[in-house]
Amino acid sequence: MSLVECFLSGNLTEARKLIDERFKELFEQKLEIIKLRIVAEESAKLNLDEANIQKMGRTKLIRVRIRAGKVQRRKKFSTVPGYTIRGGRVVRMSSQERRHRKMGARRAKIKLRSKKNQILRKRKISLRKRKAMGVR
């Protein structure tokens, strides 16, 4: 029985059930779309795919640069906050190193913000050239 038929026959309880079921279906569909979008945004933000990260206990191996299916650069990172890798071992960072990293990240953020338009302009030109050549 369709929604219109329920209204015409005066069966409002059945109509309400149909509306509730349809809302539930739409809500679940939208939720799935939002979840997929969040995952895509996060991976784009980090510029990494899950396939590029391999967790190995207290360290993780990240294939940072992949060109034509070949791994050009691999990097090991510590998964433990406040620790870094030195000579293949997980070592605690000194307070001075933590401070320098924090200050450097802050400075990099400010510099990147000021250069953002320049970066976007150059990327746009590159994409236009690739499109003209038929590469992308």
N, C-alpha and C positions, 0 to 999 in steps of 0.2 A: 504494500500500500504506500503510495507516495504522499508527500507532505500536503500537496494541494487537495488530494482526495480526502485526507484526514480533516482538513479545515472545512471542506464542503459538506462532509457527513456530520460535522459537529463533534468529532472524536478528538478533543483537545489534548487529552492525556497521551494518546498515541502520537500526536503531532509533536508534543514536547519531548517525548522519548527519541523520536527521529531527529529532532533538532540537536538534542544533547549528544547523540551518537555522532552526528556530522561534525559538531564542534570539536569533539574529542579526536576524531580522525584528522581534521585540519590542524589542530594544535600539535598532534604528534608529528605530522608532516613538516610543519614549520620548525618544530624543535630539532628535527633531524637536519634540516637545511642550515639552521643556525649553528649547530654543532660542527658540521662540515666546514662552514665558513670560518669559524673560530680556529679550527685546526689549520686551515689553509693560511689564515692571516699570521698565526704564530710561526708556522714554518717559513713563510715569506719574510717575516720580521727577522728571524734568525738566519735566513738564507740557507737553511739546512733542511734535509728530509730526515725522517726517522731512520731510513736505510743508511744514512751517512754516520750515524752515531752508534758506537758499539760500547756498551758498558762492561767494564771489567773490574768489579769490586770497587776499590777506592779510586780508580781512575776510569776515564772514558777516552776512547780513541775516536777522533773525529776526522773523517775524510773531508778536508776543507775545500780542496779544489779538484773538480773532476772535469776533464776536457775530453770529448770524444770517447767517453766510456772508460777512460784511463784515470787512475788516481794520481794526480801530480803532487799533492801535498797532504801529508797525514800529520796530525798533531795530537799529542796526549795532554789531557787536562785532568786536574784533580777534581773529584766529586765532593770532597770534603771542604766546607767553607773555611777560609783562613789558612789553607794549606796549598802548596804548589809542588811541582815536580822538579827536582834537582838531581841530575845524574841518574835518572831512572827510578828515583825513590820519592815517596811522598814526604815532604818536609814542611814543618810549620813556618809560615811567613813571619818575618820580624815586624814589629810595630812600625818601623820606619818604612818598610816595603809596602805595607798595607796603606799607610798614609800617602806615599808617593803614587800608588795605583789609584787611590781615591781622587787625589788632586788631578792626576793625569786624565782620568775619565771625565772629570768635571770640565777641564779645559778642552778636551776633545769634543765634548757635547756642544760647548759654546762655538768652537771653530766650525764644526759640521753644520750647525744651525745657520751660521753666516754664509757658508758656501753652498747651501742646499740648492738655491736657484741656479747657480752655475753648474752644479752636478746634473740637475734635471735637464737643463738646456742641452748639455753635451750628450746626455743619454738619448734625448729626443732626436738630435742630429744623427747619432749613430744608428738608431732604429730606422730613421728615414732612409739613410744610405743603404742599409741592409735590405730594406723593403724594395728599394729601387733596383738593387742587384738581384733580387729574387731569392735571397738567403732566408729571409724571415717574413 
